[in-house]
């Protein structure tokens, strides 16, 4: 639908909710409905003269991309008004802006791998907590106060579960010290949850 109308996922959902998307000759309002190459998907819209047009929605090739997000990039498709901060969709390959979306998020001050896809089911599987899709983080923490890396007691607490506030208790499937230089420790955390600023809140 996004390809047919040159719109976004959000605008496509509005078209569905308004009964303007048809599948095999009948209206469809379910944005989770599965369609294949054998189904005819069309969008009803009006031209500049007010006439109703029926646009055929193409069956797109699905995209699955690995993207290294640098620090300073906001994982969003909408730039905040008057904000100079670049957003991730401005770095997408040309022609994919309307169909690609990030599978998860990294905050503005973090860097690392993000998966991008046009496949909604793949994105759902990669981000839905019940699927237990593992995500690995390398975290640098300041240990100047103790002059020692996090000990087994702290690593055990991370694996057992940490209350990060708001009624959320999250745990790491793995928590290990990878490197320590006398002041900063590099930790490897593997998690399946995806709460807001979760890793920072776990180590706070």
C-alpha positions as CSV (number, residue, x, y, z in Angstrom):
1,X,0.0,0.0,0.0
2,X,2.9,2.3,0.8
3,X,4.4,1.7,-2.6
4,X,1.2,2.3,-4.4
5,X,0.5,5.7,-2.7
6,X,4.2,6.7,-2.1
7,X,3.2,6.9,1.6
8,X,4.4,5.7,5.0
9,X,3.3,2.8,7.1
10,X,1.2,5.1,9.2
11,X,-0.6,6.6,6.2
12,X,-1.2,3.1,4.9
13,X,-2.8,2.1,8.2
14,X,-5.1,5.1,7.9
15,X,-6.2,4.0,4.4
16,X,-7.0,0.5,5.8
17,X,-9.0,1.9,8.7
18,X,-11.0,4.1,6.3
19,X,-11.9,1.1,4.1
20,X,-9.9,2.3,1.1
21,X,-7.8,-0.8,0.7
22,X,-9.3,-3.8,-1.1
23,X,-8.1,-7.3,-1.3
24,X,-9.4,-9.6,-4.0
25,X,-12.4,-7.2,-4.7
26,X,-13.4,-6.7,-1.1
27,X,-12.5,-4.1,1.6
28,X,-9.8,-5.0,4.1
29,X,-9.2,-3.1,7.3
30,X,-6.8,-5.5,9.0
31,X,-3.2,-4.3,8.8
32,X,-2.0,-7.8,9.9
33,X,-3.8,-9.6,7.1
34,X,-1.5,-11.9,5.2
35,X,-1.4,-11.4,1.4
36,X,0.6,-13.2,-1.2
37,X,1.4,-13.0,-4.9
38,X,-1.9,-14.6,-5.7
39,X,-3.9,-11.8,-4.0
40,X,-4.9,-8.6,-5.8
41,X,-4.4,-5.6,-3.5
42,X,-5.8,-2.2,-4.6
43,X,-6.2,1.2,-3.1
44,X,-9.1,3.6,-3.7
45,X,-8.2,7.3,-4.0
46,X,-9.3,10.4,-5.8
47,X,-7.6,12.4,-8.5
48,X,-7.5,16.2,-8.8
49,X,-10.9,16.2,-10.4
50,X,-12.5,14.2,-7.6
51,X,-12.8,11.0,-9.6
52,X,-12.3,7.7,-7.7
53,X,-9.3,5.8,-9.0
54,X,-8.2,2.2,-8.2
55,X,-4.5,1.8,-7.9
56,X,-2.9,-1.6,-8.0
57,X,-0.6,-2.2,-5.0
58,X,2.6,-3.9,-6.2
59,X,4.0,-6.9,-4.4
60,X,7.3,-5.5,-3.2
61,X,10.6,-7.4,-2.9
62,X,11.3,-7.6,0.8
63,X,14.4,-5.8,2.1
64,X,16.6,-7.1,5.0
65,X,19.5,-4.8,5.7
66,X,22.2,-4.5,8.3
67,X,22.8,-0.9,9.3
68,X,25.5,0.4,11.6
69,X,24.0,3.4,13.5
70,X,26.6,6.0,14.4
71,X,26.3,8.1,17.6
72,X,24.1,11.2,17.2
73,X,21.6,9.6,14.9
74,X,18.0,9.4,16.2
75,X,16.1,6.2,15.3
76,X,13.0,7.9,14.0
77,X,11.2,8.5,10.7
78,X,10.1,12.0,11.7
79,X,12.4,14.9,12.5
80,X,11.4,17.0,15.5
81,X,10.4,20.5,14.5
82,X,13.4,22.8,14.5
83,X,15.7,20.0,15.6
84,X,19.1,19.8,13.9
85,X,19.5,16.1,14.9
86,X,19.7,13.7,11.9
87,X,17.2,10.8,11.8
88,X,17.9,7.3,10.6
89,X,15.5,7.4,7.6
90,X,17.6,10.1,6.0
91,X,20.4,7.5,5.6
92,X,18.2,4.8,4.0
93,X,19.1,3.8,0.4
94,X,17.2,5.9,-2.1
95,X,13.8,4.6,-2.9
96,X,13.3,2.6,0.3
97,X,12.2,5.4,2.6
98,X,8.5,4.5,2.4
99,X,8.9,0.8,3.1
100,X,11.9,0.3,5.4
101,X,11.6,0.4,9.2
102,X,14.0,-0.4,12.0
103,X,13.6,-3.6,14.0
104,X,14.2,-2.1,17.4
105,X,15.9,1.0,18.6
106,X,19.2,2.4,19.9
107,X,19.2,5.7,21.7
108,X,20.9,8.8,20.2
109,X,24.1,8.4,22.2
110,X,24.6,4.7,21.3
111,X,26.1,3.1,18.2
112,X,25.8,-0.4,16.8
113,X,24.0,-2.7,14.5
114,X,20.3,-2.2,13.7
115,X,18.3,-4.5,11.4
116,X,16.2,-2.7,8.8
117,X,13.4,-4.5,6.9
118,X,10.3,-4.0,4.9
119,X,8.9,-7.3,6.2
120,X,6.4,-6.6,9.0
121,X,6.3,-10.2,10.2
122,X,10.1,-10.4,10.4
123,X,10.2,-7.1,12.4
124,X,7.5,-8.4,14.7
125,X,9.5,-11.6,15.4
126,X,12.6,-9.6,16.0
127,X,11.1,-7.2,18.5
128,X,8.2,-9.1,20.2
129,X,9.3,-10.0,23.8
130,X,7.6,-13.4,23.7
131,X,9.8,-14.5,20.8
132,X,13.0,-14.0,23.0
133,X,15.1,-12.7,20.1
134,X,18.5,-12.1,21.6
135,X,20.3,-8.8,21.4
136,X,23.9,-8.3,22.4
137,X,25.3,-5.1,23.8
138,X,28.9,-4.0,24.5
139,X,28.7,-1.5,27.4
140,X,31.5,0.7,28.8
141,X,31.1,1.6,32.5
142,X,33.2,3.8,34.7
143,X,34.7,1.8,37.6
144,X,36.9,4.6,39.0
145,X,35.3,4.6,42.4
146,X,36.0,0.9,43.1
147,X,39.2,0.6,40.9
148,X,37.9,-2.9,40.0
149,X,35.5,-4.3,37.4
150,X,32.0,-5.4,38.3
151,X,32.3,-8.6,40.4
152,X,30.5,-11.9,40.3
153,X,27.8,-10.5,42.7
154,X,26.9,-7.7,40.2
155,X,27.0,-10.0,37.2
156,X,24.8,-12.5,39.0
157,X,22.3,-9.8,39.8
158,X,22.2,-8.8,36.2
159,X,21.5,-12.4,35.2
160,X,18.9,-12.9,38.0
161,X,16.9,-9.7,37.2
162,X,17.1,-6.0,37.9
163,X,14.3,-3.7,38.9
164,X,14.6,-0.8,36.5
165,X,11.6,1.1,37.8
166,X,8.1,1.4,36.5
167,X,7.3,-2.1,37.6
168,X,9.8,-3.6,35.1
169,X,12.2,-6.3,36.1
170,X,14.6,-7.3,33.3
171,X,17.4,-9.9,33.2
172,X,20.4,-10.6,31.1
173,X,20.7,-14.0,29.5
174,X,24.5,-13.4,29.7
175,X,26.6,-10.9,31.5
176,X,30.4,-10.9,31.3
177,X,33.4,-8.6,31.8
178,X,35.3,-8.5,28.5
179,X,38.0,-6.0,29.3
180,X,39.1,-3.7,32.2
181,X,41.9,-1.0,31.9
182,X,42.0,0.0,35.6
183,X,39.2,2.6,35.3
184,X,36.7,1.5,32.6
185,X,35.2,-1.9,32.2
186,X,33.7,-3.3,29.0
187,X,30.8,-5.6,29.6
188,X,28.9,-7.9,27.3
189,X,25.2,-8.2,27.9
190,X,22.7,-10.4,26.1
191,X,19.1,-9.5,26.6
192,X,15.7,-10.3,25.0
193,X,13.7,-7.4,26.4
194,X,13.5,-4.0,24.8
195,X,12.5,-1.4,27.4
196,X,13.3,2.3,27.0
197,X,17.0,2.9,27.9
198,X,17.0,-0.5,29.4
199,X,20.7,-1.3,29.5
200,X,21.6,2.1,31.0
201,X,18.9,1.6,33.7
202,X,20.2,-1.9,34.5
203,X,23.7,-0.6,35.2
204,X,22.7,2.6,36.9
